[in-house]
Amino acid sequence: MSSGHADGGLLQRLRQNSRDLVALVLAPVAAAALSDRLAHRLLNRLARDDWYFERPGEAVAAAYAAWTGSTPEASWVHRHRRLELRDRSDALRAWTSSTGGYTRMVHLAGDAIPPAPFVGITLHYGAGLWSLRALRERGIRASFLSIPMRRQDYPGRPLMYWFECARNFIAARLGNASVTYSADSYAQLKALLAAGHSIIGMLDVPGVSPKYRRTVDLLGRVISLPTGLTALAREQNVPILAFYVRERVPGGGLELVTRVIESGATDPFDQTWAFFRNALERDSAPWHAWSWPSPSRAFDARPPNRRPGTPP
């Protein structure tokens, strides 16, 4: 009996790592090497197949429905998954493209990017690593803020672990600065700003103490988001660059959409969130959180007037 269980576990790991090899390594590398048109055709095709994703399309649709109360169209789910795939391949493109290739791909829409230092804040949205390339093209050194990468968090999935490490490696090369891990001290972040470096972090992250979070509205739910980055900017008297990347053309050109919240703003968190809420309410398909195991639980999402911790 134990031998059967062992064989079953081995086969499951082989299947999982085979999927990781194709979905996280081979497909992104192939798409990055192709022309825009051919890469779009490839990713469009892969987005139709559950095999390439952590969660089936039905689970993504169910997460959206549980949050908003409405079932998304099949085209919405397909586009969400295609953009998830594009985020993987475009990380390589953002790193390897020539200056001319970058200029053709990414247009700036919104406020001018301020001189360093500043605190950059973004979301898990679209092909986001192009934003770091945009900063590098302007001579800005930016340290990406990440959770620590620990092998024990990826049991039996070495390729998934190395994929996440590779993204941080690319982020460091694009930012011309080492990645800063969230377990490091607050003093290190202040030192980076004092040295003239900028910091780039995500607003839509779970797992932060309620003491350092605020509740906001999104798509009919009250959710909880961290306040640390906006508090850091206010304390250090530096501006905030809020930004995200969206497609101008499906599979083609991109826009880096920006909003600068100047130092000394009365409520920088409120202004930052208003910018992102507008983006998500206009187009929520590029938000990667829909493919997380439970986006509602990650952000403690609940209907208005319901107490925190109660079921949605």
C-alpha positions in Angstrom: 0.0 0.0 0.0 2.8 2.4 0.9 4.5 1.7 -2.4 1.4 2.6 -4.3 1.1 5.9 -2.4 4.7 6.6 -3.1 4.3 5.8 -6.8 1.2 8.0 -7.0 3.0 10.9 -5.3 6.0 10.5 -7.7 3.7 10.6 -10.7 1.9 13.7 -9.4 5.2 15.5 -8.9 6.3 14.5 -12.4 3.1 15.8 -13.9 3.4 19.1 -11.9 7.0 19.7 -12.8 6.3 18.8 -16.4 3.6 21.5 -16.4 6.0 24.0 -14.7 8.7 23.3 -17.3 6.3 24.1 -20.2 4.2 26.9 -18.6 7.0 28.7 -16.7 10.0 28.1 -18.9 9.5 26.9 -22.4 6.3 28.8 -23.3 7.5 32.2 -22.0 10.9 31.8 -23.7 9.3 30.8 -27.0 6.8 33.7 -26.8 9.6 36.2 -26.0 11.6 35.0 -29.0 8.7 35.4 -31.5 7.4 38.5 -33.2 4.5 40.3 -31.5 1.9 38.8 -33.8 3.2 35.2 -33.5 3.6 35.5 -29.7 0.0 36.8 -29.4 -1.2 33.8 -31.4 0.7 31.4 -29.2 -0.5 32.9 -25.9 -4.0 33.1 -27.2 -4.0 29.4 -27.9 -2.4 28.4 -24.6 -4.9 30.6 -22.7 -7.7 28.2 -23.7 -6.2 25.2 -22.0 -6.4 24.8 -18.2 -3.2 22.7 -18.3 -1.0 25.7 -18.3 -2.4 27.3 -15.2 -2.4 26.8 -11.5 -6.2 27.1 -11.4 -8.8 26.1 -14.0 -10.8 28.7 -15.8 -14.0 27.8 -13.9 -12.2 28.6 -10.6 -11.2 32.0 -11.9 -14.7 32.7 -13.0 -16.0 31.5 -9.6 -13.6 33.8 -7.7 -14.8 36.8 -9.8 -18.5 35.9 -9.3 -18.0 35.4 -5.5 -16.5 38.9 -5.4 -18.8 40.9 -7.7 -22.0 38.8 -7.7 -21.9 38.4 -11.5 -20.5 35.7 -13.7 -17.8 36.9 -16.1 -18.0 36.2 -19.9 -15.8 33.4 -21.2 -13.9 36.0 -23.2 -13.0 37.8 -19.9 -11.6 34.7 -18.4 -9.6 34.0 -21.6 -8.2 37.5 -21.7 -7.2 37.3 -18.0 -5.3 34.1 -18.6 -3.7 35.4 -21.8 -2.4 38.4 -19.9 -1.1 36.2 -17.1 0.9 34.3 -19.8 2.0 37.6 -21.3 3.3 38.8 -18.0 5.6 35.8 -17.9 7.0 36.2 -21.4 7.2 40.0 -21.3 9.4 39.9 -18.2 12.1 38.5 -20.6 11.2 41.0 -23.3 11.5 43.9 -20.9 15.0 42.7 -19.9 16.4 41.9 -23.4 14.7 44.4 -25.7 16.8 47.1 -27.3 16.1 50.8 -26.5 14.4 51.0 -29.9 12.3 48.0 -29.1 11.3 49.4 -25.7 10.4 52.7 -27.3 8.1 51.0 -29.8 6.5 48.8 -27.2 5.8 51.2 -24.2 4.2 54.6 -24.3 3.8 56.8 -21.2 0.2 57.9 -20.3 -0.3 60.2 -17.4 2.0 62.2 -15.2 5.7 62.6 -16.0 7.9 60.3 -14.0 9.5 62.4 -11.2 13.2 62.5 -10.5 14.5 60.0 -7.9 14.1 59.3 -5.1 10.4 58.3 -4.9 8.3 55.5 -3.7 6.8 53.6 -6.6 3.5 51.7 -6.0 1.8 49.3 -8.3 -0.5 46.2 -8.5 -0.2 42.6 -9.7 -1.6 43.8 -13.0 -0.7 43.2 -16.6 2.8 42.9 -17.9 4.2 44.9 -15.0 8.0 44.5 -15.3 8.0 46.8 -18.3 7.6 49.6 -15.7 11.1 48.9 -14.3 12.5 49.1 -17.8 10.9 52.5 -18.2 12.6 53.7 -15.1 16.0 52.3 -16.2 15.6 54.1 -19.5 15.4 57.3 -17.5 18.5 56.5 -15.4 16.5 55.8 -12.2 17.8 53.2 -9.8 14.9 51.4 -8.3 14.9 48.6 -5.7 12.0 46.1 -6.0 10.4 45.1 -2.7 9.7 41.4 -2.5 8.8 38.7 -0.1 11.7 36.4 0.8 12.3 33.5 -1.7 12.5 30.3 0.4 12.7 26.8 -1.2 10.6 25.3 1.6 7.7 27.4 0.4 7.7 25.4 -2.9 7.8 21.8 -1.8 8.4 19.4 -4.7 8.3 22.3 -7.2 11.9 23.4 -7.9 11.0 25.0 -11.2 8.4 27.2 -9.6 10.9 28.3 -7.0 13.5 29.1 -9.7 10.9 30.9 -11.8 10.1 33.3 -8.9 13.8 33.8 -8.2 14.4 34.5 -11.9 11.7 37.2 -11.9 13.5 38.9 -9.0 16.8 38.6 -10.8 15.2 40.3 -13.8 13.7 43.0 -11.5 17.1 43.7 -10.1 18.7 44.0 -13.5 16.0 46.2 -14.8 16.0 48.4 -11.6 19.9 48.6 -11.5 19.6 47.8 -7.8 19.4 44.8 -5.6 15.9 43.5 -4.6 14.9 44.5 -1.1 13.2 41.7 0.8 10.3 42.5 3.1 11.9 40.7 6.0 14.7 43.4 5.9 14.5 46.4 8.2 12.5 49.5 7.7 15.8 51.3 8.2 17.1 49.8 4.9 14.3 51.3 2.9 14.9 54.7 4.4 18.6 54.3 3.6 17.9 53.5 0.0 15.8 56.7 -0.3 18.5 58.7 1.4 21.0 57.4 -1.1 18.9 58.6 -4.0 17.4 55.2 -4.9 13.7 54.7 -5.5 11.7 51.8 -4.1 9.0 49.9 -6.0 6.4 47.8 -4.1 3.0 46.3 -4.5 -0.1 47.6 -2.9 -2.2 44.5 -3.3 -0.4 42.1 -0.9 -2.0 40.0 1.9 -0.4 39.0 5.2 0.4 42.4 6.7 -0.6 43.1 10.3 -4.1 44.8 10.6 -2.3 47.6 12.4 -0.7 48.6 9.1 -3.7 48.2 6.8 -6.8 50.2 5.8 -10.1 49.3 4.4 -11.2 50.5 1.0 -14.0 49.8 -1.5 -13.4 47.7 -4.7 -16.1 46.3 -7.0 -18.8 46.1 -4.4 -16.6 44.8 -1.6 -14.8 46.3 1.3 -11.2 45.1 1.3 -8.0 45.5 3.4 -4.8 46.9 1.9 -1.4 47.7 3.5 -0.3 51.3 4.2 3.4 50.9 4.8 4.6 52.3 1.4 2.5 55.4 1.5 3.5 55.9 5.2 7.2 55.6 4.2 6.8 58.2 1.5 5.1 60.6 3.8 7.6 60.1 6.6 10.6 60.6 4.2 8.9 63.5 2.4 9.3 62.0 -1.1 6.7 61.7 -3.8 4.7 58.6 -4.7 4.7 57.3 -8.3 1.5 55.1 -8.7 1.5 53.2 -11.9 0.4 50.1 -13.8 0.9 48.7 -17.3 -2.0 48.0 -19.7 -2.3 46.9 -23.3 -2.8 49.5 -26.1 -3.3 46.7 -28.6 -4.1 43.0 -27.7 -0.7 41.3 -27.8 1.0 44.5 -29.0 1.9 47.9 -27.6 1.6 48.9 -24.0 0.9 52.0 -21.9 2.6 52.8 -18.6 -0.2 54.7 -16.8 1.2 57.0 -14.1 0.0 59.3 -11.3 2.3 61.3 -9.1 1.2 62.1 -5.6 3.5 64.9 -4.5 5.3 64.9 -1.1 3.2 66.7 1.5 -0.1 65.3 0.3 -2.7 65.2 3.1 -3.7 61.6 2.5 -1.3 59.9 0.1 -2.9 56.5 0.6 -6.4 57.7 -0.3 -5.1 59.4 -3.5 -3.0 56.3 -4.4 -5.9 54.0 -4.0 -8.3 56.2 -5.9 -6.0 55.9 -8.9 -5.9 52.1 -8.7 -9.6 51.7 -7.9 -10.4 53.6 -11.1 -8.1 51.3 -13.1 -9.6 48.1 -11.7 -13.2 49.3 -12.1 -12.5 50.2 -15.7 -10.7 46.9 -16.5 -10.3 44.2 -13.9 -9.3 41.3 -16.2 -5.5 42.1 -16.0 -5.5 41.8 -12.2 -3.5 38.6 -11.5 -5.2 38.2 -8.1 -8.2 36.5 -9.7 -6.0 33.4 -10.2 -4.9 33.3 -6.6 -6.3 30.4 -4.4 -8.8 32.8 -2.7 -8.7 36.5 -3.6 -11.6 37.2 -1.3 -9.8 35.7 1.7 -6.4 37.3 0.7 -7.9 40.8 1.1 -10.6 40.0 3.7 -13.2 41.1 1.1 -16.7 41.4 2.5 -19.9 43.2 1.6 -20.2 46.8 3.0 -21.3 47.0 6.7 -20.2 43.4 7.4 -17.7 43.0 10.3 -14.1 41.9 9.4 -13.5 38.2 9.8 -17.1 37.1 9.0 -17.7 34.9 5.9 -18.3 36.9 2.6 
